[in-house]
Each structure stands twice: as C-alpha cells, then as structure tokens.
Amino acid sequence: MRYASPGARRRDISEMRSANTGTKINRPHRLMTEERRREILGLLEQQGRVTVDDLTRRFSVSAVTARGDLDALSAAGALVRSHGGAVPPLNPAQDYPLAVKESIHQEEKVRIARAAARLIKAGQTIILDAGTTAAQVALQIKKLKLPSLTVITHALNIAARLADAPNINIIFIGGIMRPLSTSCVGPHAEQMMRDLHADHFFVSVDGLDPEVGLSTPDILEAQLNSVMIRSAKETTVISDASKFGRRSLSVISGLDAIQRVITDSRVSPAMVATLRAHDIEVIIV
C-alpha cells in the first residue's frame, strides 16, 4: 500500500474543504497586487486618467490601498500622480492644457511657490511665466500684501488671479494667444518685453538638462522666455523635480543664464551637485 506524504495529505484536505465550502483558494497577496496594478495601467491607457474613487469601486479595495498602488506605479515611472488619481507620464516634447498640469504635483508646486514669494520685496518689478507653478506664485504674492509691486506677465490666468489684488500693478504682454496655456507669444510680445526691465524673472520649465539647459515644448514660448531672461536682473527656475534631466523641444537658455533653482525634495543629489557646480543657488522645499 502506498502512503501519501504529510504535505500531500494537507493539500488534499485543503482542496476537499474548498470544494465542500465553495470557496476559492486565494493566491499570494503579492501576485494579486501585481495583477491589480497591471489592470490599473490598462485602464489608464484606455481612459487617459484614473481616480482613487474609481479604483476603490472597481477592485473593492480601500482608498489607502488604491493610493499605495498609484504611488508605487508613480515611483516606477509608469504614471504621474495627480490630485485624486493619476495620469499617463507626460511627454516633455508635448504641451498639455492647464487643467492637466494643475492637477499634477500640487503639493510640491505650492511649497515651491511659497519659497519663491519669500524672495520678492516691496517696490520690485517681477516677471511671472505662464506655468502652473508660476500661477501658484501669484496666489502666494496676494497673501504677502506688499505695499507695492509690479508684475509683468504674458499669461491670462495669472493676470486674472492678480487683477483684484490691491497695490499690484499688472503689465500684460499681448500677442498671439496660445489656447493650451492662455499665454501670449510672438513678435509683438517679444518687442513689448524688450522695452521693459525687471528685478526678477520666475520661470517654470518643462525640461532642465545640464547639457542643454532650460526647455519648453512651444518654440514661440521659448523665444519670449529668452527675452524675459535678458530683461531681468536675475532669473529663478521654479519647477518640481520631475522636470530635471528632461529635454523638451525648444531651448530657452543655458544654465549660465540663471541664478537660482527652487525645487522639491525628490531632486537627485547628483543634479543638485551639478547645478551648484554651475554656481547656481539651489533651494529645496
């Protein structure tokens, strides 16, 4: 007579219990997690966006678990976390609507904006770029309640945010309106900017590469930003760490044209060392 091993008998008993109760034997938790995350990426590809609420309903998991999945996929570079969910990784060579950009890295942008606003002094003239981080700087400026300040901008959304702020003079640069960013660019904008001077230019970029410098997807935006750099006494880059090491389509300037970078704590030590080697002040928030 052949006898089954103790291990085989335990497996047989487990299988019989499952058959009798109608329950399924769960696979290891790690494997289930990997499968769920693969499905999340599939949904992201189909829909262009996923939210924590959708994932909790679809997979019957807690919000904590859904956020953990998104955070893990974000750390792997498979997606970009946005407010309440995630979007596909952004292509640095492609421009995106403000609504998309505003939903990404919100907390980092607010911290960067606060640090930038602390550099602004009463009576100065500053230039604000058209980026979503610059829009956060505009909100922080209103909170400062400086007795006097002049803001030059070519961004309609930024001008609108500052329109009701007392003691802030707005100089709006007109030109060809870009629908995605609601900013004005082109030869007329560049000429108007050449006739102005500022103490400080705050620019948010789509790419910052040590070899190439600052870059953005739109050629006309890059040309205007370049004029703005020449019109200001000093230039500060205000960009979250996801923009570092990337190259976008149009070069704005080399690193030698900027004096300071404000970014978040995800920036790599190697990048910080490279920037400081170029005599650029790095503020990490």
C-alpha positions in Angstrom: 0.0 0.0 0.0 1.3 3.4 -0.9 1.0 6.2 1.6 0.9 9.9 0.7 3.3 12.2 2.3 2.1 14.5 5.1 2.4 17.5 2.8 0.3 15.9 0.1 -2.3 14.9 2.6 -2.6 18.5 3.9 -3.0 19.8 0.3 -5.7 17.1 -0.3 -7.6 18.1 2.8 -7.4 21.8 1.9 -8.7 21.1 -1.6 -11.6 19.0 -0.3 -12.6 21.8 2.2 -12.6 24.3 -0.6 -14.7 22.0 -2.8 -17.2 21.4 0.0 -17.5 25.1 1.0 -17.4 26.5 -2.5 -14.6 29.0 -1.5 -11.6 29.7 -3.6 -8.0 29.4 -2.5 -6.6 32.9 -2.6 -3.3 33.4 -4.4 -0.5 35.1 -2.7 -1.2 38.8 -1.9 1.8 40.0 -3.8 0.7 38.4 -7.0 -2.8 39.9 -6.6 -1.3 43.3 -6.1 0.8 42.9 -9.3 -2.2 41.9 -11.3 -4.3 44.8 -10.0 -1.6 47.3 -10.9 -1.3 45.8 -14.4 -5.0 46.4 -14.7 -4.7 49.9 -13.4 -2.2 50.7 -16.2 -4.5 49.2 -18.7 -7.3 51.4 -17.5 -5.0 54.4 -17.7 -4.1 53.6 -21.3 -7.8 53.3 -22.2 -9.2 56.3 -20.3 -6.3 58.7 -20.1 -6.9 59.1 -16.3 -7.8 57.1 -13.3 -9.1 58.2 -9.9 -8.8 56.8 -6.4 -12.6 56.6 -6.1 -12.9 54.6 -9.4 -10.2 52.2 -8.3 -11.8 51.5 -4.9 -15.1 50.6 -6.5 -13.6 48.6 -9.4 -11.2 46.5 -7.3 -13.1 46.5 -3.9 -10.1 47.9 -2.1 -9.7 50.7 0.4 -8.6 54.2 -0.6 -5.3 53.6 1.2 -4.6 50.5 -1.0 -5.6 52.4 -4.2 -3.3 55.3 -3.3 -0.5 52.8 -2.5 -0.9 51.2 -5.9 -0.7 54.6 -7.6 2.3 55.7 -5.5 4.2 52.5 -6.4 3.4 52.9 -10.1 4.4 56.5 -9.9 7.8 55.6 -8.3 8.4 53.2 -11.1 7.7 55.9 -13.7 4.6 54.2 -15.1 2.3 57.1 -14.3 2.2 60.6 -12.8 0.2 61.2 -9.7 -2.5 63.9 -9.9 -5.0 65.3 -7.5 -7.2 62.4 -6.5 -5.7 60.0 -9.1 -3.2 59.7 -11.8 -2.5 60.5 -15.5 0.0 58.9 -18.0 3.6 60.1 -18.0 3.8 63.5 -19.7 5.9 63.8 -22.8 8.3 66.7 -22.3 8.1 67.5 -26.1 4.3 67.8 -25.9 2.3 70.7 -24.5 -0.7 70.0 -22.2 -3.8 72.0 -21.1 -3.6 74.0 -17.9 -6.2 71.7 -16.3 -3.9 68.7 -16.7 -0.8 70.4 -15.5 -2.6 72.0 -12.5 -3.6 68.5 -11.2 0.0 67.2 -11.1 2.4 67.6 -8.2 0.2 70.2 -6.5 1.7 70.0 -3.0 5.3 70.4 -4.4 4.2 73.4 -6.5 2.7 75.1 -3.5 5.9 74.7 -1.5 8.0 75.9 -4.4 5.7 79.0 -4.8 5.9 79.9 -1.1 9.7 79.8 -1.3 9.7 81.9 -4.4 7.4 84.5 -2.9 9.7 85.0 0.0 12.3 86.3 -2.4 10.0 89.1 -3.6 10.4 92.6 -2.0 8.1 95.6 -1.9 8.6 98.0 -4.8 10.1 95.4 -7.1 9.1 94.6 -10.7 8.9 90.9 -11.3 8.1 88.7 -14.4 5.9 85.7 -14.0 6.0 82.9 -16.6 2.9 81.1 -17.8 3.4 77.8 -16.0 1.2 76.4 -13.3 3.9 76.8 -10.7 4.1 80.5 -11.6 0.3 80.6 -11.1 0.8 79.3 -7.5 3.4 82.1 -7.0 0.7 84.6 -8.0 -1.5 83.2 -5.3 1.3 83.5 -2.7 2.0 87.1 -3.8 -1.6 88.1 -2.9 -1.1 86.7 0.6 2.1 88.8 1.1 0.0 92.0 0.9 3.1 94.0 -0.2 2.5 97.8 -0.2 3.6 98.0 -3.8 4.6 95.5 -6.6 4.7 95.5 -10.4 4.0 92.1 -12.1 4.8 91.6 -15.8 3.2 88.5 -17.3 2.0 87.2 -20.7 -0.3 84.6 -19.0 -4.0 85.4 -18.9 -4.7 83.1 -16.0 -2.0 84.8 -13.9 -3.2 88.3 -14.7 -6.8 87.3 -13.8 -5.7 86.0 -10.4 -3.9 89.2 -9.6 -6.4 91.6 -11.1 -8.2 92.2 -7.7 -5.0 92.5 -5.6 -4.6 96.0 -4.2 -1.2 97.7 -4.7 -0.2 95.3 -7.5 0.4 96.9 -10.9 0.0 94.4 -13.8 1.7 94.9 -17.1 0.1 92.4 -19.5 2.2 91.3 -22.5 -0.1 90.9 -25.5 0.5 88.9 -28.7 -0.7 85.6 -30.2 -2.8 83.7 -27.7 -1.9 80.1 -27.1 -5.1 78.2 -26.2 -3.4 75.5 -24.2 -1.7 77.8 -21.8 -3.7 81.0 -22.3 -0.4 82.9 -22.7 0.5 85.4 -25.4 3.6 84.9 -27.5 5.1 86.0 -30.8 7.0 89.0 -32.2 4.7 91.6 -30.7 5.1 90.1 -27.2 8.8 89.9 -27.6 9.1 93.6 -28.8 7.0 94.8 -25.8 9.2 92.8 -23.4 12.4 94.3 -24.9 11.2 97.7 -23.8 10.7 96.6 -20.2 13.1 95.8 -17.3 12.5 93.8 -14.2 14.3 92.9 -10.9 13.3 89.2 -11.0 12.0 86.6 -13.5 10.4 83.4 -12.2 10.2 80.8 -14.9 8.8 77.3 -14.8 10.1 74.9 -17.4 9.2 71.6 -19.0 12.8 70.4 -19.1 16.1 71.2 -17.3 19.1 69.3 -18.6 22.6 70.2 -17.6 23.9 69.9 -21.1 21.0 71.6 -23.0 19.7 74.0 -20.3 16.1 75.1 -19.9 13.5 74.0 -22.5 9.8 74.0 -23.3 7.5 72.4 -26.0 6.5 75.7 -27.7 9.0 77.5 -29.9 7.5 80.9 -29.5 7.2 80.5 -25.7 10.9 79.6 -25.6 11.8 82.7 -27.6 9.7 85.0 -25.3 11.2 83.4 -22.2 14.6 84.0 -23.5 13.8 87.7 -23.9 12.4 87.8 -20.4 15.7 86.4 -19.0 17.6 89.2 -20.7 15.2 91.8 -19.4 15.6 90.7 -15.7 18.4 91.3 -13.3 18.1 87.7 -12.0 16.2 84.6 -13.0 14.9 81.8 -10.8 13.7 78.5 -12.1 10.6 77.3 -10.3 10.0 73.6 -11.3 9.2 70.4 -9.5 11.8 67.6 -9.6 10.1 65.7 -12.4 11.3 68.3 -14.9 15.0 67.6 -14.2 17.1 65.6 -16.6 14.5 66.1 -19.3 14.8 67.8 -22.7 11.8 69.5 -24.3 11.6 70.7 -27.9 12.7 74.3 -27.7 15.7 75.6 -25.8 15.1 78.7 -23.7 18.7 79.3 -22.4 21.7 77.5 -21.0 22.3 77.2 -17.3 24.7 80.1 -17.3 21.7 82.5 -17.7 20.0 81.6 -14.4 21.0 82.4 -10.8 18.7 80.1 -8.8 16.6 76.9 -8.8 13.7 76.2 -6.4 12.5 72.6 -6.5 11.2 69.8 -4.3 12.9 67.2 -2.2 12.7 64.5 -4.9 15.5 66.1 -6.8 18.6 63.8 -7.0 21.8 64.7 -5.1 23.7 64.4 -8.4 21.5 67.0 -10.1 21.9 69.4 -7.1 25.7 69.0 -7.2 25.7 69.7 -11.0 23.7 72.8 -10.6 25.8 74.1 -7.7 28.9 73.4 -9.8 27.5 75.9 -12.2 27.3 78.5 -9.4 23.5 78.2 -9.3 21.8 78.5 -5.9 19.5 75.5 -5.2 16.6 75.8 -2.8 15.0 72.5 -1.9 11.5 72.6 -0.3 
